[in-house]
Amino acid sequence: MKEEYDFSKGKRGVHSRDLKNFHLPVYLDPLLEEYYQKIALKKNQDLSTVINTILQKEMELHDSFM
């Protein structure tokens, strides 16, 4: 390792990315995934769309009780 490093020509933020578009993966229990995957296939939709619809309805239901 060098004794000193020269960062005078470095540029800040070159390798950073915007976190507002960063999505964390969500892992489903295998039984849940299989169940909702069948529903997605019947509806000709992808699994993410089906799960997002279910979660949206759950959020609306939760908000109606508050």
Secondary structure, 3 states (H helix, E strand, C coil): CCCCCCCCCCCCCCCCCCHHHCCCCCCCCHHHHHHHHHHHHHHCCCHHHHHHHHHHHHHHHHHHCC
